[in-house]
Amino acid sequence: MSTHRLILGVQVLVGLLVLAEAFWWWERPSALSPWVQWSPSGTSAGFQIQDREPTTPAEGATATLTFAFTSDLHGRISNTRLLPERKPSGLAHLVTVLQGLRVEHSDLVLLDAGDTIQGDPASFYFSHVHPDSGQPLPVINAMNRLGYQAVVLGNHDFEPPVSVLQQTIADSEFSWLSGNAWLDREGRWLLPPYLVLELQGVRVGIVGFTTPGVPLWIDPERIAGLVFGDLVDSARKWSEILRERENVDLLIGVMHSGDDLRYDRDIAHLRKLPSPNAAGQVADHVPGYDLIVSGHAHKLRPRKPTSRLTRFRTPLLSPGSEGEGVSIARFTLEAREARWHLRDSHFEFHKAARKPDAPLLAELEPQLAEVERYLAEPTWIVLKTRPTRKQLNACGSALQHKAVAHAFGADATTLLPGSWFLADLPQAELGQPVTRKHLFGWVPYDNTLVETELFRRQIVQLLETHRRRLLGRRVRYSGWLVPGGIAAVLEGDRLRLEQKNGSSVSDTDSLRVWLTNYHANGGSGLRDRALVHPTQIRRRTGVFLRELLFTWLQELPEPLPVECQSWLAESVVPT
């Protein structure tokens, strides 16, 4: 080889190495990850797997252990404050229930299956509006007082800023768990995977799991670098460790995951994600667990006392949502041949008390009062009468488009949720202004706005649920989008898209389209069915749809949409 060729070869090699280094830095998740400085603190700090000797109970000894479960609290304190509802619910309504249970069972263990800190207006306010209050979130204050011992990380718990979640964990007098959420592909855990308790001489393992469907719903920049493992594989791994190394006598898996394997499975597989709702699959196919607790789906099972849960191979319990009550699991163990053996089980549900605990509400009063002042801020719009669901949805669809067009350009095209929540509207509020509180009831999710660039066929696919509704068919409401700025006209059983000037949108046309981050990320599977590529997402605004609606109603830059005038009216001045 000539000297010239050797020098040229070295130069090419050096160039490739430099290019590879550049790409390595470009693709390294931690460079963009908000989790780079993450480290659990408080009760959740310092987790280590331990090798423990087996317990050696005296022959014939018995122990009865009682566990209480909640799930999907979504920040709820009380149905009497912030967003009043008829059904008793919230942590303040569980105080007397838990006090009564602890009289009978002094070592009661209280656990939660996730989606804890998002949803309630108080959680939103202290996470996004006033995150520097220097106080724990009201829901964490309440959970500390109620004596929770562990909480599982849910998908909605990723919606507040990472700094808020980190501070929340530091403020918690209980452990946060996730046995399948990792900081990177090297398997550094985000949180402790499990908790080991010694109760009446019985060693109990409690493992937490987060639905791996998180990337379907949460903004990519919020979870950059994180890895969510398969629930079945993770459950099997921790079962083996807890049974063989920690030598637990009783093992409970607390999962923020539903039990219907089919739900969202196809969409997850398109994204090469594990099944989001595999709690039932774990209960059927992973040995070693004595109980599986399933959250995320807001189911309640069982409602009536029973000694057997037979739907799955391992008993599976679902504790409902928003503090509507507590689910109880009671296990009696008997010592034989120097080991504990499960003799019998009992499951029941205790409804939330009708009245909230006054001392707890008094303790939280300064925070709740601050949030109520925020919620009471009025708009220029007056409530004339209670809307029907049809009236509410029609009005909401029109308002959404007007608010986005005002903020981001009159030519904006929107595909936004077609269904709002029909919240209670007391008689006393008729004739009064619409406030921010009403919008929290109608638009409860903290969705932000995302601008995309889509082709006609993609838009038609995103409007498939809208098409089915126009044909009179039942649809999944979380995937129902309605068009704004363009018209979707039925021709036979197909949709034709029309611009404002009446011309049809062709296959080669692309439009700037506004979606919520929930649908842009993959919620309801719409993004993947429409084959929306990440490069088609032009910008993420971070602007909350609900706050944009409130701003429009406050400013009222144009008359109220005709779709709203049957139950809303413009006022002279906000009161």
N, C-alpha and C positions, 0 to 999 in steps of 0.2 A: 504494500500500500504506500502511495506517495505521501510526502509530508503535507502537500496541499490538501489531499483527501482526508488525512488524519485531522488536520486543523479544522476543516470544514465539518467533519463528523462530530468533533468535540463541541463546536459552536452550535450545531443543530441539537445535540444532546442537552447542552446547557440551556438553550432556548426552550426545549420541551420541559425541562425540569422547572424553569422559571414559570412557564405557562401552567404546569401542573400545580405548582405552589399557589399561583394566583387563584386557580379554580378551587383548590382545597380551602383557601381562606374564604372564597365566595360562598361555598356550599356548607361550610361548617355551621351546624345549627346553633351552637352556643354563641357564635358571634352576633346573632340576631335575637337570641333567646332572652326573654325577661326573667328566666329562671337561673341565670348564671350565678347570681349571688344568693340563691335560695338555700336556706338551712332551717329546718323545723326547730322551733324553740318551745319553751314551756314544758308541759307534760309530754309533748310529742318528740322531744329531743332525746338524743343518745340511745336510740334503739340498737340492740345487738341480739343476735341469735345465741341462745344459751343451751348448753348440754346439761340437763338436769337428771338426777336420779329419779326412778319411778317412786310414786307415793306408796306407802305400805300401811294401809288402814287395818285396824283390828278386825278379826273375823266376826262377821255378823253386824258390824256397824252400819248405820244408815245415815243418809244426808239428803235433805230436800232443798233444792236450789231454785230460786225464782228470778226470772228475767223479765224486764219490761221493755217494750220496743215502741218507738215512733219512727216516722219516715216522712220525707218530703214536707217538712215544716214550712219551708219557704218564708221564713222570718216571722210567721204568724204569732202574735202575742195574745190577741183577744178579738173575738168577733164584735165586741162592743166599742172598740176604738179604731180610729183611722178609716177603715172601710167596713162599717157595720154590716153584719149579716144575721139572718135569723138563726141559723144552726150554730150552737155553741162549739167553739173551736179555738185553738191557740194554747200556748204554754201556760198562761195564767189560769186556764180552766182545768189544767191537769194537776195543780198543786194539791188540792184536797184529795183527789183520786190517789195520787202517789203517797200522800201522808197516810191514808187509810191502809194502803197496801204495805207500807213499811211498818205499821203497827203489827201486822201479822207476820211479815217477813223482814226482819231487821237488816239482813244482808242483801236486800233486793239490788239487782244490777240493772241500771238504766242505760239503754243504748239507742242510737239513731242510725237509720240507713241512708242518710244523705239528702242533698238539695236543701241545705239548711239556711244559708245566708242571703238568698236572693228571692225576690218576689213581693214581699211586703213593702209598702211605701217607706217604712222606717229603715229597712235595709238599703233600699235605693238611695235614700237621702244621705245616710251616713257613709255610704260607699262611693257615691258619685258627686253629690252636691256639697257636702260638708265632711269629707273624709279625714280632715285634720282636727276633729272635735276633741281628740285625746281621750275618748271614752270607748269601751267595747261596744259593739253593735248591741242594740236592745235584746235581740234573740240570744246572744252569747251571755249577756248579763242574766237573763232568765234561766238559761240552761245551767249556768254555774250554780245558781241558787237551787235549782231542782236536783242537783247532784248527778248529772250525767257522768258516765265513766268513759264512754268512747262514742265517736261519731265517724261515719264513713264519708269520704269525699265524693260528692255527686257531680254530675255534669254542670248543673246550674251554678255550682260553687266556683266555677272558673270565670263567671261573667264579671264580677267585680275586678278592679285592678289587682295585679299580683301583690302589690304592696299592702292592699287592704286584706287579702287573704292571709298573707304572712303575719300581719299584725293581729288578725282575728285568731289565728292559731296560738300566737303568743298570749293572747288574752284569755284563752280557754283553760279552764281548770280540769280539763279532760283530754284524752288522747284523740287525735285525728288519725284515721287509718286508711290505707289503700295498699293492697297486696299485688296490684297489677298496673300501677302507675309509676313510671320510671323517668328519671331525669335525662337519660340517654340510652343508647342501645347497649351500653356496657352494663346496664342493670343496676345503676345507682338508684336506690329507692327515693321517691319523692317524699313519702311519709312512712312511718312505721307500718309494716304490713299487718301486725297483729298485736294483741295484748294478752298477757297471761295473768290470771287471778288465782289466788288460793282462797277457797271458800269451804269452811267446815271440813278441812282436810282433803278436799277435792281440788284438783288442779284443772282450771278451765282455760281453754284457748278461744279467743274471739278474733276472727280474721275478717278484715274489711276488703271489699272489692268495688271498683268504680266501673261503670259501664264503658266498654271500649269504643262506644259510639260517639264519644266526646268530639272528635274531629268533624262529625257530621253537622254539629250545631254551633260550635264555638269558633270565633274568629281565629284564623291560623296564627296571627302574630301573638295572640294570648297564650298559645300552647306550643309555640315554636320550640323544637328540641325535645318535647315530651313524647314518650312511647307508652301506649296502652296495650297491655298484654291480653291474650285470649283468656276468657274467664275459666274455661274448663281446665286448660293447662296450668293456669295460676293456682286454681283451687286444689288441683292434685299436688302441685309442688308444696304448697304450704301445709296441706294435710299430712304429707309424709314427714315434713320437718317437725311439725308440732306433735305428731304421734311418736316419732322415732327419736327425736333429739330433745324436745321440750318435755316429752312424756306426759302429755295432758290426758286427763281422764274423761273429759267432756269437751267436745269441739263444736263451735257454732260459727257458721259462715254468714256474715251480714253483708248483703249485696245490694248496691244501688244498681239494680238491673231487674227488668221484668222477667216473667216466667214464660212468655209466649215467644218461642224461638223464631217463629215466622215473621214477627213484627220488625220491620226495617232490616231484615236479614239480607234480602236481595240487594238493597242499596248499599249496605255495608260491604258486601262481597264485591260489588262493582268498584269500590274504593280500596279493595284489598284490606279491609278492616275486619276484625273478629266480630261475631254476632253480638249486637248490643244487649240483647235480652235473653241471656242463656242461664238464668237462675234455675229454671226447671231442668235444663240439661245437666247442670251440676248436681242437682238433687237426685237425678236418675242414674248418673253414670260415674260420679266421683265418690269413692268410698272414704270412710273415716269421719264424716260429719254426723252429728246427732240432730242438728237442726239447720235449715237454711232460711234466712229472713230475706224477703224480696221486696225492695222498694222500687222507686222510679215510675212504676205504672199506676200509682195511686189506687191500688186495689186494697180491699179489706177482706182478709180470710184468716181464720174463721170468724164469723159474727157471733156464733153461739158456742157455749162451752162444749168441749169434746176431749176425749182421751186419745183420739187418733186423727191424724191428717194423712189420708190415704191416696191422694191424687198422684203423688210422686213417691219414689222409693224411699227417699229421706224426707221426713216431715218438712213441709214448706209453709211458712207463715208470712202474711202480708199485713203490715200495720196501718194501712190507710194513709191519710195525708192531712197536713195543716193542723195537726194537733186535735183531730176529731175524737181522739181517745188514745188509750194505750193497749197494746196487745201483750198478753202474758203467756209465758211458757214456764211450766213448773216441772222439774225433773226430780224423781226420787232414785237415788243410787244405793246399792247394797254391796258391802264388802264380802267377796268370796275368794279364797285362795290368795289373799294378800293383794287383791286388785279390786278397784271399783267397777261395778257392773250396773248398767241402767236397768232399773226395774220397771218403772212406769212413767208416763208423761201426762200432762194436762195442759190444755190451751183454752184461753178465753179472751174476751175483749171487754174493756171498761170504757164506757162513753165519757166524754168530757163533761165536767160539771156545768150546770146552766150558768152559774154566776162565776165571774173571774175572781181570783184571789186578790183581795183589796191591798194587803201589804206589798205584794209584788208590783201591782199597778202603781202604788204610791212611790215605790222605789224607782220605777221607770218614768214617773210623771214628767220630770224635766225634759227628757228626751222625746217622749210622746207628744208633749205640748209643742215643742219646737217643730216637729214634723206636721202636726195639725195646723200650725200657722202657715207652713209651706203649702199644704194641701188646700187650704181655704182661699188661696189667692184667686180672685174672680176674673172672668172674661166679660166681653161685651154681649154675651148670648144668654138668654133667659129660657128656662125650661117651661114649656106651655103644658105639656101632658106627658104621661108615660108612653114611650114608644113601644111598638111591637118589635119583635125580632127582625121582621122584614124591613120596617122603617129604620131601625138602628143600623142595619147592615148597609142599606142603600145610602143613608146619610154618611156613614163612616167612610164608605168607598169614595164618595164625592169629595169629602173633606180632605182625605189623605192626598188625593191628587192635587187639589188646590194648594195645600200646604207645601208640597214638594215643588210644584211649579213656581210658586211664589219665591221659594228659597233658592232654587237651582235653575230657573229659566222657564219661561212660559211655554216653550216647545217640548218640555219634559214628557217622556213616556213612562208610565208607572205600571207595574204589576205588583199589587200590594194585597194583603189579606182581605178576603171578602166577608169574613165573619168577625164581629165584635162580640164581647161578652155582655149579655143582658143582665146587668147588675141591678140590685134592688134600688128603687127610687121612691123614698118615703113621700107621703102626701105633703108634708111640711116643706119639702124642697121645690114643689111646683110654684112657679112664679118667681123663683130665685135664680141668680146667675149660675151658669155652668162654671165649676171650679176645677182646679187641677185634680181634686179628689175624684170627680166624675170620670175624668180621663183615665185615672189609674184603675177604676172599675171596668171601663169599657175596653181598655188596651193594657192588660196587666203585664205583658211581657216587655222586657227591656231591650227591644229590638232597635238596631241602628240602621241607617240607610247606606246602601252600596250602589254605586253606578257601574253598569255593565254595558257591553256592546254586543248585541245579539242579532242573529239572522231571523227571518220570518219563520222558518220551520222550527227554530228553537222557541220562539214566542208562542207559536201554536201549541207546542208540546207543554209549555208551562201553563197554558190556559186549558189543558185537557179537562181538569176538574170543573172549570167554568163552563166548558162546552157540555159536560154531562149534566150540570145543573140546569142549563138552558133546555136540555132535552127531558127534564123532569126526573133525573136519576139521582140516587143517593150518592153522596161523596164523603171523603175524609176531609173534615173542615180545616185541619191544619195545612192541607195542601190546596185550599181554594183561594186562587188569586183572581182579581178582577182588573181589567185593563183601564187605564186612564191616559188621555192624550191621543189614543187611537180607539177605534170601534172594532169589536169582534162580532161579526154578523153571521148568523147561521144560514147556510145554503144547503138545504137537505139536512144531513147530519154532520156537515163539515163547517169549519170556521173560515171566514174570509176577513182579513184585517184591512181596515180602511184608515187612511190618514185623515187629518182634519179637513183637507180640501176635497175629500170624497174619493181620491184615487186609491187603488189597491196597493198594498205592500207586496212587492214581488219577492221571489226566492233569493234574488241577488242583493236586495236591500238589507242594510244593517241599521239598527236603531239604537240610540242611547236609552237604556232601560234602567229604571230604579227598582231595586228589590230590597227587602229587609235582609240583614245579615244572616238571619236564620235560614232563609231559603237560598241565599247566595252561597252559604257554607255547605249546604246539603240537606237541610231539614226537609222532611217529608219525601226525600228522594227526587225532588223536582230538578235540581241542578244536574244530577247524573242522568236522569231520563232524557233531558234536553241536550245532553252532551256539551254542557257549558264548560269550556276549558278555563283554567285559572288565568290564562293570559287575557281572557275576555272581561275580567274584572278590572275596571279602570281606576276606581278609587273607593276607599272605605272612609266615610266621612266621620264616623264616631258620633254623629248626630242622632239622638233618640227620636224615633218616629212620634212617640207620645208627646215629648217636649216640643217638637215642631208643630204638632197640632195645637197645643196650648198657646204657643206664640202666635199662630195665625188667628186663633179665636180672640186673643187679646188685642192684636193689632187690627184685625178685621179689614184687610186691605181691599176687599171687594165684598159685594153682598153675599149673604148666606146662600149656599146651593139650594136649588128648588127642592132637592130630595130631602132636605132637612126641615123645611118650613112647616110641615104638618105637626111637628112637636117641639120645634125650637123657634125662637124669635130674637131679633136684635133689640137690645136695650138702649136707652138714651145714654146712660153712663153705667159703668160697673159699680156695684154697691159693695 
